[in-house]
Amino acid sequence: MGLFEGPVNYVAEVLELQPGAVRMLSGLFFCQIFSLLDRVFISKIKNPDSRLLIHLLLGVFVSYFVWDVSCIHHLASALGLYLLFATLPWSLAAKLNFVYQLGYITVGYYLNNMVEDYTINWTTTMATVTLKMIGLGFDLNDNKENGAKLPGIFKVFGHVLFIGTYLVGPMDDFKRYEAFINGSLFNETRGPKLTIGLKRLALGLLFLAISVLSTAIFTTETLFTDWYSELPIILRIAYIACWGHFNLYRYMAVWCIAESSCIHMGYTFNGENRWDGLRNFATRSFHTSLTVQGLIDTWNIKTSLWCSKHIYKRCKFLGNKTLSQLLTMLFLAIWHGVHVGYFVFFFQEFLYGMVMEKGASQNVLLQRLNRVVPRVVIVALRWTFIKVFMSFTFVSFEVFYLDKILFVYGSVYFICPIVALILIASNYLFAEKKLAEKQD
């Protein structure tokens, strides 16, 4: 039985939440308390080894409270990396580490998540741990010629269990963690103002409140009811758009809460008294973006940067950007889980963001429409278009199974892939270069 099992189950029952969700949120608020403790006391300790030990113990407490003995999987991830790099040539160790980390979490998904609904368990945090360990392995190998050394096992454990980024991210790297522990991350004696972190925490709590209230209205189960099926098509599309938009607020909530803990400690230092170094999504741009790719760029920013550095750029040898992008999306799908919905989701992201919009700027027909139709109408249509596409795509991320995905997509007549294919064909037929060649 885990810590505080009775109270956790009671709260979960009252709030109609998974016990794992209650533990996760409780763990995030423990991290809030510990980050303030670091701000007031731990940061004043001069000895880096002492700070490392204290943070490691705090991380062990949080990991055991949230995941009970299952937290051993996260330590096994770190231990695997350490043993590989301690015993093998680093070029080989980096490759085997990639296979080990991705294989470990995939097996974990298969054994724990092959259920109807998403269950919050140790694999939720393992996703963050996996990227940390893959990134550390690649960084060690990339910098071996520059004198990189294998960090001690307790430093690797500390990086995995660091309270600011352990449970849900945001994604950080070992270089930032080591500088923080050594006291060299930032020079400001007082660190960030407390209000900076509290504002981010308040934003996270606001998103959490909106998520709880809105998802009580726009539920996933409703998408499979007769009531929904009998709605006019325009209302079905509107329902999916609202459902998808508000469902994403729960991710914003936990990211903001986690980031606020990092801000309290100064862990988000970004140079010149800026404290947004671990910002994981752009709030304003997310709500106002007028392109699919623009929307993608506002979301899970730190993970996207990690993928660009460690996956996309490593595919450079293929000599094909499109193939590199596709392989990056494939990695992200595997990293998220074994359900077919994740593969459908990332294929659509690739199709809509990287194929559909790729030729839009050269589409003569769209250029003429932009000149003829009033700007306010264009903006309203594009904003609506983006919200519908985002939520339509999110269906496959949320319901997992192909038959259910096709059922929901069929309820709105597969509007998004049909529009996307029409636009892709239009981009080809009305491309400036192609029309110029015909005129010649």
KOLPAKOL-344124 format. One record per residue (C-alpha): residue number from 1; residue in three letters; chain; x, y, z. Coordinates in Angstrom, 3 decimals, decimal comma, m for minus. Last residue first. Example, Ala and Ser with C-alpha at 12.3 -4.5 7.8 and 13.67 -1.06 7.14 Angstrom:
<tiros>
<2 "SER" "A" <13,670 m1,060 7,140>>
<1 "ALA" "A" <12,300 m4,500 7,800>>
</tiros>
This chain:
<tiros>
<440 "ASP" "A" <5,993 29,721 m70,967>>
<439 "GLN" "A" <2,499 30,117 m69,501>>
<438 "LYS" "A" <2,513 26,483 m68,364>>
<437 "GLU" "A" <5,893 26,932 m66,622>>
<436 "ALA" "A" <4,585 30,015 m64,804>>
<435 "LEU" "A" <1,550 28,069 m63,606>>
<434 "LYS" "A" <3,810 25,351 m62,153>>
<433 "LYS" "A" <6,085 27,837 m60,399>>
<432 "GLU" "A" <3,217 29,809 m58,909>>
<431 "ALA" "A" <1,531 26,668 m57,564>>
<430 "PHE" "A" <m2,112 26,430 m58,570>>
<429 "LEU" "A" <m2,356 22,714 m59,333>>
<428 "TYR" "A" <0,002 21,516 m56,583>>
<427 "ASN" "A" <m1,289 23,755 m53,810>>
<426 "SER" "A" <m4,839 22,949 m54,920>>
<425 "ALA" "A" <m4,164 19,208 m54,619>>
<424 "ILE" "A" <m2,817 19,766 m51,086>>
<423 "LEU" "A" <m5,824 21,967 m50,304>>
<422 "ILE" "A" <m8,267 19,307 m51,511>>
<421 "LEU" "A" <m6,373 16,641 m49,536>>
<420 "ALA" "A" <m6,565 18,763 m46,384>>
<419 "VAL" "A" <m10,292 19,469 m46,860>>
<418 "ILE" "A" <m10,918 15,711 m47,125>>
<417 "PRO" "A" <m8,618 14,951 m44,174>>
<416 "CYS" "A" <m10,502 17,514 m42,058>>
<415 "ILE" "A" <m14,104 16,739 m43,019>>
<414 "PHE" "A" <m14,007 13,015 m42,386>>
<413 "TYR" "A" <m17,822 13,004 m42,667>>
<412 "VAL" "A" <m18,401 14,670 m39,274>>
<411 "SER" "A" <m19,759 11,516 m37,630>>
<410 "GLY" "A" <m17,302 9,510 m39,712>>
<409 "TYR" "A" <m14,381 11,000 m37,800>>
<408 "VAL" "A" <m16,029 9,937 m34,529>>
<407 "PHE" "A" <m16,647 6,379 m35,750>>
<406 "LEU" "A" <m13,234 6,177 m37,438>>
<405 "ILE" "A" <m11,510 7,005 m34,150>>
<404 "LYS" "A" <m13,660 4,493 m32,283>>
<403 "ASP" "A" <m12,806 1,698 m34,738>>
<402 "LEU" "A" <m9,123 2,690 m34,702>>
<401 "TYR" "A" <m8,682 2,572 m30,924>>
<400 "PHE" "A" <m6,840 5,284 m28,982>>
<399 "VAL" "A" <m9,736 7,520 m27,834>>
<398 "GLU" "A" <m7,672 10,573 m26,810>>
<397 "PHE" "A" <m4,838 10,938 m29,301>>
<396 "SER" "A" <m7,112 9,907 m32,196>>
<395 "VAL" "A" <m9,620 12,621 m31,242>>
<394 "PHE" "A" <m6,795 15,184 m31,012>>
<393 "THR" "A" <m6,662 15,408 m34,817>>
<392 "PHE" "A" <m10,269 16,622 m35,001>>
<391 "SER" "A" <m9,574 19,033 m32,160>>
<390 "MET" "A" <m6,606 20,668 m33,889>>
<389 "PHE" "A" <m8,292 20,700 m37,310>>
<388 "VAL" "A" <m11,426 22,358 m35,887>>
<387 "LYS" "A" <m9,413 24,969 m34,001>>
<386 "ILE" "A" <m7,264 25,724 m37,057>>
<385 "PHE" "A" <m10,274 26,191 m39,377>>
<384 "THR" "A" <m11,959 28,482 m36,882>>
<383 "TRP" "A" <m8,861 30,694 m36,750>>
<382 "ARG" "A" <m8,514 30,542 m40,541>>
<381 "LEU" "A" <m12,140 31,539 m41,092>>
<380 "ALA" "A" <m12,019 34,409 m38,601>>
<379 "VAL" "A" <m8,728 35,727 m40,022>>
<378 "ILE" "A" <m9,991 35,561 m43,612>>
<377 "VAL" "A" <m13,248 37,307 m42,663>>
<376 "VAL" "A" <m11,380 40,101 m40,866>>
<375 "ARG" "A" <m9,067 40,564 m43,848>>
<374 "PRO" "A" <m11,919 41,110 m46,295>>
<373 "VAL" "A" <m11,978 38,607 m49,200>>
<372 "VAL" "A" <m10,467 39,741 m52,513>>
<371 "ARG" "A" <m6,717 39,931 m51,809>>
<370 "ASN" "A" <m6,635 36,784 m49,649>>
<369 "LEU" "A" <m8,691 34,963 m52,272>>
<368 "ARG" "A" <m6,107 35,885 m54,898>>
<367 "GLN" "A" <m3,263 34,503 m52,766>>
<366 "LEU" "A" <m5,240 31,313 m52,134>>
<365 "LEU" "A" <m5,600 30,772 m55,891>>
<364 "VAL" "A" <m1,924 31,533 m56,525>>
<363 "ASN" "A" <m0,744 28,865 m54,071>>
<362 "GLN" "A" <2,939 29,555 m53,369>>
<361 "SER" "A" <2,391 30,325 m49,654>>
<360 "ALA" "A" <0,141 27,254 m49,390>>
<359 "GLY" "A" <2,852 24,856 m50,557>>
<358 "LYS" "A" <4,013 23,635 m47,153>>
<357 "GLU" "A" <0,653 24,137 m45,489>>
<356 "MET" "A" <m0,811 20,767 m46,508>>
<355 "VAL" "A" <2,460 18,830 m46,236>>
<354 "MET" "A" <4,144 19,852 m42,983>>
<353 "GLY" "A" <1,313 20,902 m40,692>>
<352 "TYR" "A" <m1,648 18,960 m42,045>>
<351 "LEU" "A" <0,008 15,740 m43,152>>
<350 "PHE" "A" <2,661 15,589 m40,415>>
<349 "GLU" "A" <0,134 16,353 m37,692>>
<348 "GLN" "A" <m2,169 13,798 m39,299>>
<347 "PHE" "A" <0,577 11,175 m39,161>>
<346 "PHE" "A" <1,184 12,165 m35,549>>
<345 "PHE" "A" <m2,414 11,519 m34,527>>
<344 "VAL" "A" <m2,871 8,302 m36,502>>
<343 "PHE" "A" <0,284 6,894 m34,908>>
<342 "TYR" "A" <m0,928 7,896 m31,450>>
<341 "GLY" "A" <m4,338 6,353 m32,109>>
<340 "VAL" "A" <m2,776 2,982 m32,943>>
<339 "HIS" "A" <m2,038 2,448 m29,264>>
<338 "VAL" "A" <1,522 1,488 m28,334>>
<337 "GLY" "A" <2,502 4,624 m26,474>>
<336 "HIS" "A" <3,744 8,211 m26,510>>
<335 "TRP" "A" <7,352 7,362 m27,376>>
<334 "ILE" "A" <6,225 5,214 m30,308>>
<333 "ALA" "A" <4,224 8,134 m31,750>>
<332 "LEU" "A" <7,052 10,594 m31,114>>
<331 "PHE" "A" <9,535 8,329 m32,896>>
<330 "LEU" "A" <7,207 8,049 m35,898>>
<329 "MET" "A" <6,859 11,839 m35,990>>
<328 "THR" "A" <10,647 12,156 m36,077>>
<327 "LEU" "A" <10,765 9,557 m38,857>>
<326 "LEU" "A" <8,295 11,642 m40,885>>
<325 "GLN" "A" <10,289 14,827 m40,345>>
<324 "SER" "A" <13,495 13,102 m41,486>>
<323 "LEU" "A" <11,676 11,727 m44,542>>
<322 "THR" "A" <10,488 15,231 m45,415>>
<321 "LYS" "A" <13,945 16,700 m44,896>>
<320 "ASN" "A" <15,668 14,242 m47,241>>
<319 "GLY" "A" <19,427 13,749 m47,291>>
<318 "LEU" "A" <19,189 10,574 m45,225>>
<317 "PHE" "A" <22,387 11,568 m43,389>>
<316 "LYS" "A" <20,435 14,414 m41,770>>
<315 "CYS" "A" <18,461 11,900 m39,706>>
<314 "ARG" "A" <20,436 12,910 m36,605>>
<313 "LYS" "A" <19,046 16,428 m37,032>>
<312 "TYR" "A" <15,468 15,160 m36,674>>
<311 "ILE" "A" <16,087 12,865 m33,684>>
<310 "HIS" "A" <18,319 14,460 m31,001>>
<309 "LYS" "A" <18,220 18,178 m31,706>>
<308 "SER" "A" <14,808 18,565 m33,333>>
<307 "CYS" "A" <13,277 16,062 m30,926>>
<306 "TRP" "A" <14,599 17,997 m27,908>>
<305 "LEU" "A" <13,317 21,267 m29,373>>
<304 "SER" "A" <9,872 19,692 m29,813>>
<303 "THR" "A" <9,992 18,386 m26,245>>
<302 "LYS" "A" <10,794 21,873 m24,953>>
<301 "ILE" "A" <7,995 23,484 m26,957>>
<300 "ASN" "A" <5,166 21,206 m25,847>>
<299 "TRP" "A" <2,800 23,363 m27,923>>
<298 "THR" "A" <3,351 26,776 m29,513>>
<297 "ASP" "A" <5,147 25,357 m32,569>>
<296 "ILE" "A" <2,255 23,004 m33,292>>
<295 "LEU" "A" <m0,118 25,996 m33,460>>
<294 "GLY" "A" <2,142 27,786 m35,921>>
<293 "GLN" "A" <2,365 24,606 m37,958>>
<292 "VAL" "A" <m1,421 24,434 m38,151>>
<291 "THR" "A" <m1,709 28,103 m39,090>>
<290 "LEU" "A" <m3,748 31,012 m37,710>>
<289 "SER" "A" <m2,430 30,988 m34,149>>
<288 "THR" "A" <m4,450 33,068 m31,659>>
<287 "HIS" "A" <m5,053 30,789 m28,660>>
<286 "PHE" "A" <m1,743 28,929 m28,813>>
<285 "SER" "A" <0,071 32,191 m29,591>>
<284 "ARG" "A" <m1,191 33,746 m26,363>>
<283 "THR" "A" <m0,271 30,821 m24,131>>
<282 "ALA" "A" <3,087 29,909 m25,632>>
<281 "PHE" "A" <3,886 26,410 m24,419>>
<280 "ASN" "A" <6,670 24,654 m22,557>>
<279 "ARG" "A" <8,581 27,594 m21,071>>
<278 "LEU" "A" <11,745 26,047 m19,626>>
<277 "GLY" "A" <14,136 28,969 m20,132>>
<276 "ASP" "A" <11,486 31,541 m19,192>>
<275 "TRP" "A" <13,311 33,190 m16,285>>
<274 "ARG" "A" <15,008 36,175 m17,884>>
<273 "ASN" "A" <17,486 38,216 m15,823>>
<272 "GLU" "A" <19,894 38,582 m18,739>>
<271 "GLY" "A" <20,127 34,867 m19,480>>
<270 "ASN" "A" <17,535 32,094 m19,625>>
<269 "PHE" "A" <17,248 31,039 m15,991>>
<268 "THR" "A" <14,481 28,415 m15,656>>
<267 "TYR" "A" <16,098 26,685 m12,674>>
<266 "GLY" "A" <15,831 29,861 m10,592>>
<265 "MET" "A" <14,406 27,792 m7,737>>
<264 "HIS" "A" <11,003 29,508 m7,750>>
<263 "ILE" "A" <11,031 29,348 m11,566>>
<262 "CYS" "A" <11,398 25,554 m11,526>>
<261 "SER" "A" <8,392 25,219 m9,217>>
<260 "SER" "A" <6,426 27,545 m11,511>>
<259 "GLU" "A" <7,307 25,314 m14,467>>
<258 "ALA" "A" <5,664 22,320 m12,788>>
<257 "ILE" "A" <2,434 24,255 m12,152>>
<256 "CYS" "A" <2,455 25,674 m15,691>>
<255 "TRP" "A" <3,051 22,248 m17,246>>
<254 "VAL" "A" <0,340 20,671 m15,081>>
<253 "ALA" "A" <m2,264 23,238 m16,157>>
<252 "MET" "A" <m1,320 23,424 m19,834>>
<251 "TYR" "A" <m1,749 19,655 m20,104>>
<250 "ARG" "A" <m5,164 19,876 m18,454>>
<249 "TYR" "A" <m6,078 22,688 m20,816>>
<248 "LEU" "A" <m5,802 20,390 m23,846>>
<247 "ASN" "A" <m9,235 18,938 m23,117>>
<246 "PHE" "A" <m10,675 22,433 m23,485>>
<245 "HIS" "A" <m9,691 22,755 m27,146>>
<244 "GLY" "A" <m10,602 19,201 m28,084>>
<243 "TRP" "A" <m14,122 19,346 m26,662>>
<242 "CYS" "A" <m14,783 22,830 m28,047>>
<241 "ALA" "A" <m13,790 21,827 m31,604>>
<240 "ILE" "A" <m15,566 18,463 m31,316>>
<239 "TYR" "A" <m18,773 20,222 m30,244>>
<238 "ALA" "A" <m18,495 22,767 m33,072>>
<237 "ILE" "A" <m18,141 19,964 m35,641>>
<236 "ARG" "A" <m21,196 18,216 m34,201>>
<235 "LEU" "A" <m23,055 21,541 m34,172>>
<234 "ILE" "A" <m22,344 22,099 m37,880>>
<233 "ILE" "A" <m23,448 18,547 m38,681>>
<232 "PRO" "A" <m26,855 18,985 m37,028>>
<231 "LEU" "A" <m27,088 16,999 m33,764>>
<230 "GLU" "A" <m28,536 13,499 m33,927>>
<229 "SER" "A" <m25,162 11,782 m33,527>>
<228 "TYR" "A" <m24,464 13,764 m30,350>>
<227 "TRP" "A" <m27,703 12,694 m28,681>>
<226 "ASP" "A" <m27,207 9,130 m29,908>>
<225 "THR" "A" <m24,028 8,948 m27,861>>
<224 "PHE" "A" <m20,455 8,133 m28,941>>
<223 "LEU" "A" <m19,020 11,670 m28,879>>
<222 "THR" "A" <m20,697 12,174 m25,495>>
<221 "GLU" "A" <m18,252 9,711 m23,902>>
<220 "THR" "A" <m15,361 12,100 m24,613>>
<219 "THR" "A" <m16,994 14,741 m22,444>>
<218 "PHE" "A" <m17,636 18,419 m23,215>>
<217 "ILE" "A" <m19,654 19,559 m20,207>>
<216 "ALA" "A" <m17,696 18,026 m17,304>>
<215 "THR" "A" <m14,617 18,582 m19,441>>
<214 "SER" "A" <m15,305 22,319 m19,263>>
<213 "LEU" "A" <m15,426 22,600 m15,465>>
<212 "VAL" "A" <m12,351 20,478 m14,686>>
<211 "SER" "A" <m10,310 21,970 m17,530>>
<210 "ILE" "A" <m11,269 25,547 m16,660>>
<209 "ALA" "A" <m10,203 24,955 m13,046>>
<208 "LEU" "A" <m6,899 23,385 m14,138>>
<207 "PHE" "A" <m6,230 26,236 m16,582>>
<206 "LEU" "A" <m6,768 28,731 m13,756>>
<205 "LEU" "A" <m4,539 26,698 m11,434>>
<204 "GLY" "A" <m1,788 26,742 m14,058>>
<203 "LEU" "A" <m2,145 30,495 m14,552>>
<202 "ALA" "A" <m1,894 30,995 m10,787>>
<201 "LEU" "A" <1,276 28,883 m10,712>>
<200 "ARG" "A" <2,794 30,961 m13,518>>
<199 "LYS" "A" <1,939 34,126 m11,599>>
<198 "LEU" "A" <3,422 32,618 m8,433>>
<197 "GLY" "A" <6,693 31,867 m10,244>>
<196 "ILE" "A" <7,143 35,459 m11,383>>
<195 "THR" "A" <5,847 36,845 m8,064>>
<194 "LEU" "A" <8,720 35,247 m6,150>>
<193 "LYS" "A" <11,183 37,481 m7,952>>
<192 "PRO" "A" <13,842 35,486 m9,758>>
<191 "GLY" "A" <17,239 34,773 m8,192>>
<190 "ARG" "A" <18,463 36,744 m5,194>>
<189 "THR" "A" <22,197 36,558 m5,797>>
<188 "GLU" "A" <21,892 36,815 m9,569>>
<187 "ASN" "A" <24,777 34,824 m11,038>>
<186 "PHE" "A" <22,821 32,079 m12,750>>
<185 "LEU" "A" <23,439 28,420 m13,509>>
<184 "SER" "A" <26,723 28,315 m11,582>>
<183 "GLY" "A" <25,525 26,947 m8,235>>
<182 "ASN" "A" <27,028 23,505 m8,809>>
<181 "ILE" "A" <23,590 21,881 m8,514>>
<180 "PHE" "A" <22,121 24,352 m11,014>>
<179 "ALA" "A" <25,022 23,969 m13,441>>
<178 "GLU" "A" <24,617 20,181 m13,273>>
<177 "TYR" "A" <20,884 20,407 m13,971>>
<176 "ARG" "A" <21,338 22,779 m16,914>>
<175 "LYS" "A" <23,996 20,544 m18,495>>
<174 "PHE" "A" <21,913 17,425 m17,801>>
<173 "ASP" "A" <19,117 18,608 m20,057>>
<172 "ASP" "A" <15,579 19,854 m19,448>>
<171 "MET" "A" <12,151 18,798 m20,651>>
<170 "PRO" "A" <9,259 20,406 m18,828>>
<169 "GLY" "A" <8,523 17,836 m17,486>>
<168 "VAL" "A" <5,546 15,888 m16,147>>
<167 "LEU" "A" <6,758 14,223 m12,920>>
<166 "TYR" "A" <10,507 14,834 m12,842>>
<165 "THR" "A" <10,997 18,412 m14,042>>
<164 "GLY" "A" <11,164 20,583 m10,931>>
<163 "ILE" "A" <11,691 17,786 m8,407>>
<162 "PHE" "A" <14,878 16,422 m9,986>>
<161 "LEU" "A" <14,371 12,664 m9,991>>
<160 "VAL" "A" <16,089 11,845 m13,307>>
<159 "HIS" "A" <18,855 14,417 m12,871>>
<158 "GLY" "A" <19,444 13,259 m9,286>>
<157 "PHE" "A" <19,720 9,631 m10,379>>
<156 "VAL" "A" <22,340 10,685 m12,945>>
<155 "LYS" "A" <24,129 12,735 m10,306>>
<154 "PHE" "A" <24,008 9,772 m7,939>>
<153 "ILE" "A" <25,514 7,515 m10,623>>
<152 "GLY" "A" <28,493 9,798 m11,095>>
<151 "PRO" "A" <28,738 11,725 m14,343>>
<150 "LEU" "A" <30,499 10,114 m17,321>>
<149 "LYS" "A" <33,087 12,590 m18,518>>
<148 "ALA" "A" <33,093 14,856 m21,569>>
<147 "GLY" "A" <36,593 15,826 m22,669>>
<146 "ASN" "A" <35,766 17,671 m25,857>>
<145 "GLU" "A" <36,187 14,572 m28,021>>
<144 "LYS" "A" <33,550 12,844 m25,899>>
<143 "ASN" "A" <31,083 15,658 m26,569>>
<142 "ASP" "A" <28,725 13,941 m29,005>>
<141 "ASN" "A" <28,884 10,682 m27,026>>
<140 "LEU" "A" <27,935 12,333 m23,750>>
<139 "ASP" "A" <25,225 14,415 m25,425>>
<138 "PHE" "A" <23,675 11,345 m27,082>>
<137 "GLY" "A" <23,488 9,472 m23,783>>
<136 "LEU" "A" <22,143 12,501 m21,902>>
<135 "GLY" "A" <19,412 12,980 m24,507>>
<134 "ILE" "A" <18,356 9,330 m24,355>>
<133 "MET" "A" <18,303 9,547 m20,549>>
<132 "LYS" "A" <16,265 12,748 m20,372>>
<131 "LEU" "A" <13,920 11,569 m23,122>>
<130 "THR" "A" <13,186 8,343 m21,248>>
<129 "VAL" "A" <12,708 10,120 m17,907>>
<128 "THR" "A" <10,004 12,370 m19,394>>
<127 "ALA" "A" <8,078 9,394 m20,796>>
<126 "MET" "A" <8,707 7,460 m17,579>>
<125 "THR" "A" <6,547 10,037 m15,785>>
<124 "THR" "A" <3,390 8,751 m17,466>>
<123 "THR" "A" <4,803 5,201 m17,525>>
<122 "TRP" "A" <4,526 5,114 m13,728>>
<121 "ASN" "A" <0,731 5,242 m13,882>>
<120 "ILE" "A" <m2,051 7,502 m15,101>>
<119 "THR" "A" <m4,497 5,275 m16,952>>
<118 "TYR" "A" <m5,816 6,166 m20,401>>
<117 "ASP" "A" <m9,114 4,449 m21,093>>
<116 "GLU" "A" <m9,883 1,134 m22,816>>
<115 "VAL" "A" <m6,790 m0,695 m21,588>>
<114 "MET" "A" <m3,463 m1,750 m23,084>>
<113 "ASN" "A" <m1,671 0,711 m20,803>>
<112 "ASN" "A" <0,245 m1,383 m18,289>>
<111 "LEU" "A" <2,042 m4,269 m20,004>>
<110 "TYR" "A" <2,274 m2,708 m23,466>>
<109 "TYR" "A" <3,195 0,729 m22,158>>
<108 "GLY" "A" <5,939 m0,697 m19,968>>
<107 "VAL" "A" <7,278 m2,725 m22,900>>
<106 "THR" "A" <7,427 0,518 m24,890>>
<105 "ILE" "A" <9,069 2,339 m21,965>>
<104 "TYR" "A" <11,877 m0,179 m21,740>>
<103 "GLY" "A" <12,380 m0,425 m25,513>>
<102 "LEU" "A" <12,779 3,345 m25,875>>
<101 "GLN" "A" <15,358 3,454 m23,082>>
<100 "TYR" "A" <17,210 0,299 m24,103>>
<99 "VAL" "A" <17,281 1,080 m27,834>>
<98 "PHE" "A" <18,600 4,612 m27,247>>
<97 "ASN" "A" <21,089 3,290 m24,681>>
<96 "LEU" "A" <22,299 0,726 m27,207>>
<95 "LYS" "A" <23,086 3,507 m29,685>>
<94 "ALA" "A" <24,785 5,744 m27,118>>
<93 "ALA" "A" <26,733 2,773 m25,685>>
<92 "LEU" "A" <28,107 1,892 m29,124>>
<91 "SER" "A" <29,559 5,372 m29,632>>
<90 "TRP" "A" <30,588 5,451 m25,973>>
<89 "PRO" "A" <32,729 2,338 m26,067>>
<88 "LEU" "A" <31,231 0,004 m23,462>>
<87 "THR" "A" <31,443 m0,594 m19,693>>
<86 "ALA" "A" <30,746 2,690 m17,888>>
<85 "PHE" "A" <28,574 4,061 m20,689>>
<84 "LEU" "A" <26,273 1,039 m20,664>>
<83 "LEU" "A" <26,209 0,800 m16,867>>
<82 "TYR" "A" <25,253 4,453 m16,415>>
<81 "LEU" "A" <22,526 4,377 m19,057>>
<80 "GLY" "A" <20,923 1,274 m17,546>>
<79 "LEU" "A" <21,127 2,747 m14,038>>
<78 "ALA" "A" <19,226 5,833 m15,140>>
<77 "SER" "A" <16,399 3,804 m16,691>>
<76 "ALA" "A" <16,388 1,451 m13,714>>
<75 "LEU" "A" <15,901 4,500 m11,459>>
<74 "HIS" "A" <12,749 5,361 m13,374>>
<73 "HIS" "A" <11,515 1,770 m13,151>>
<72 "ILE" "A" <12,106 1,749 m9,376>>
<71 "CYS" "A" <9,400 4,430 m9,131>>
<70 "SER" "A" <6,963 1,499 m9,336>>
<69 "VAL" "A" <7,551 0,979 m5,608>>
<68 "ASP" "A" <5,080 3,798 m4,806>>
<67 "TRP" "A" <4,379 5,972 m7,860>>
<66 "VAL" "A" <3,350 9,346 m6,410>>
<65 "PHE" "A" <4,705 9,140 m2,865>>
<64 "TYR" "A" <7,756 7,114 m3,920>>
<63 "SER" "A" <8,701 9,594 m6,655>>
<62 "VAL" "A" <8,122 12,630 m4,424>>
<61 "PHE" "A" <10,189 11,171 m1,564>>
<60 "VAL" "A" <12,996 10,065 m3,881>>
<59 "GLY" "A" <13,080 13,524 m5,450>>
<58 "LEU" "A" <13,406 15,175 m2,033>>
<57 "LEU" "A" <16,251 12,774 m1,220>>
<56 "LEU" "A" <18,007 13,604 m4,504>>
<55 "HIS" "A" <17,551 17,320 m3,885>>
<54 "ILE" "A" <19,196 17,002 m0,471>>
<53 "LEU" "A" <22,049 14,856 m1,802>>
<52 "LEU" "A" <22,819 17,175 m4,711>>
<51 "ARG" "A" <22,729 20,237 m2,462>>
<50 "SER" "A" <25,195 18,554 m0,106>>
<49 "ASP" "A" <27,453 17,558 m2,995>>
<48 "PRO" "A" <27,382 21,140 m4,308>>
<47 "ASN" "A" <28,689 22,554 m0,969>>
<46 "LYS" "A" <27,762 26,239 m0,577>>
<45 "ILE" "A" <24,320 25,795 0,992>>
<44 "LYS" "A" <22,275 28,984 0,455>>
<43 "SER" "A" <20,287 27,375 m2,361>>
<42 "ILE" "A" <18,970 24,820 0,141>>
<41 "PHE" "A" <17,423 27,379 2,508>>
<40 "VAL" "A" <14,977 29,969 1,136>>
<39 "ARG" "A" <14,746 29,141 m2,567>>
<38 "ASP" "A" <15,254 25,421 m1,991>>
<37 "LEU" "A" <12,414 25,373 0,539>>
<36 "LEU" "A" <10,286 27,259 m1,985>>
<35 "SER" "A" <11,055 24,492 m4,489>>
<34 "PHE" "A" <10,190 21,879 m1,863>>
<33 "ILE" "A" <6,751 23,379 m1,255>>
<32 "GLN" "A" <5,956 23,606 m4,958>>
<31 "CYS" "A" <7,313 20,085 m5,497>>
<30 "PHE" "A" <4,859 18,845 m2,865>>
<29 "PHE" "A" <2,238 20,616 m4,972>>
<28 "LEU" "A" <3,263 18,640 m8,044>>
<27 "GLY" "A" <3,178 15,400 m6,050>>
<26 "SER" "A" <m0,372 16,142 m4,918>>
<25 "LEU" "A" <m1,366 16,694 m8,552>>
<24 "MET" "A" <0,202 13,367 m9,550>>
<23 "ARG" "A" <m1,249 11,541 m6,556>>
<22 "VAL" "A" <m4,747 12,790 m7,375>>
<21 "ALA" "A" <m4,297 11,852 m11,039>>
<20 "GLY" "A" <m3,073 8,372 m10,089>>
<19 "PRO" "A" <m6,113 7,892 m7,873>>
<18 "GLN" "A" <m8,190 8,440 m11,026>>
<17 "LEU" "A" <m10,711 11,224 m10,608>>
<16 "GLU" "A" <m14,372 11,313 m9,583>>
<15 "LEU" "A" <m13,726 14,259 m7,220>>
<14 "VAL" "A" <m15,187 12,415 m4,215>>
<13 "GLU" "A" <m13,735 9,056 m5,258>>
<12 "ALA" "A" <m10,277 10,462 m5,934>>
<11 "VAL" "A" <m10,328 12,311 m2,593>>
<10 "TYR" "A" <m11,179 9,084 m0,775>>
<9 "ASN" "A" <m8,585 7,077 m2,707>>
<8 "VAL" "A" <m5,878 9,596 m1,780>>
<7 "PRO" "A" <m6,964 9,708 1,867>>
<6 "GLY" "A" <m6,778 5,900 2,176>>
<5 "GLU" "A" <m3,517 5,381 0,274>>
<4 "PHE" "A" <m1,613 7,986 2,288>>
<3 "LEU" "A" <1,743 6,492 1,209>>
<2 "GLY" "A" <1,392 3,440 m0,975>>
<1 "MET" "A" <0,000 0,000 0,000>>
</tiros>
